[in-house]
Amino acid sequence: MNWRIIAIPITLIPIFIIAIQFDIQIEDILAIGLLPFIGAIVAMMIKLGFQGIKFAYISRKYLGNFDSFSKLVGVRIGSEFIKFTTPMFIGAEFIVIYYLKKKGIELSKATWIALVDIVTEVLTAGLLSMLAGIIALLNGAYMVGIVILATSISITSLWMVMFFLSSKRTFQVPNILQTLIKKLGKEKGTKIINQTNSWMEETCTMIRENIQTPEYKKIFTISFFFSLASWAFYGISFMIIAMGTGFVINAFDSIMAVMGANAIGNLPITIGGSGLAEFGIIAYINNLDPFAFEISEEVVAWDAVIGWRIATYYVPIAITWLLLVKLALSKIPKSQSS
């Protein structure tokens, strides 16, 4: 966990580079105003709140009233800290699996719940990003559109294919990896492989048993709409910040710009998409006009982008870290974990 805390200042480097390159001063950020900042933070927290509610809903549907609804919401929000501090926004699912396992839930069931949560999240984000990419192409922003579509289609397809293939066949650790790990780890390596294969077999069986049931279809549909609402609030957070700079953008264009930037930020290049998200949103908005060959202050306000990043990334990092430590990683008394 310590390396993640150290990694956070590294994500500030692109912000400083942008500020120096485009002569953005502290005064420019402060000029956005307190209300737009608070509004964007609130929109982002609603986004995270919907994610938490969705996870709590899925968990309670499959496991009953095994834990308080509010605590499940808090755990899921806290797990986002891992996504904020890793390339390609991955890792939150491992935290919720870890938490559910601590509560005494079978590993296969915990994995199934995490999969339903993450698959609906990825599918919704992927569809919105693809729409953003198509709109970019239709407006002549070919490079931006291609990058968005390539990233969103690749990530979404990978998750969907792996998820639905798991309902058709049982996956195991590839033979090459099995041989390598057993050779290097000897008895411990063999134990790890056996445990991993057992977990994968149980998870595939769990997917196979649940994926065709009417209950799953209902839960998946409701979860999908929770995710849709979640990403929508994330999208309008930029519109709220932009209002403070005088840059006018409507809610739909704001959502599309943010989802396009989110797709670009998913490239596993930087921690938390730092730098990629900022340049992604600028590239998307600027290239809506196919004849705009350079970024000018009149077209796009860099101070709005930096302000948006602070409100929707750096402030939530602090909040999610507190929830992660207090809820997801805290010790659970034996009486509660049985």
Secondary structure, DSSP 8 states (H G I E B T S, - for coil): -HHHHHHHHHTHHHHHHHHHHTT--HHHHHTT-HHHHHHHHHHHHHHHHHHHHHHHHHHHHHH-SSS-HHHHHHHHHHHHHHHHTSGGG--HHHHHHHHHHHTT--HHHHHHHHHHHHHHHHHHHHHHHHHHHHHHHHTT-HHHHHHHHHHHHHHHHHHHHHHHHTTTS-----HHHHHHHHHHHHHHHHHHHHHHHHHHHHHHHHHHHHTTSHHHHHHHHHHHHHHHHHHHHHHHHHHHHHHTTT----HHHHHHHHHHHHHHHTSTTSGGGTTHHHHHHHHHHHTTSTT--S--TTT--HHHHHHHHIIIIIHHHHHHHHHIIIIISS---HHHH-
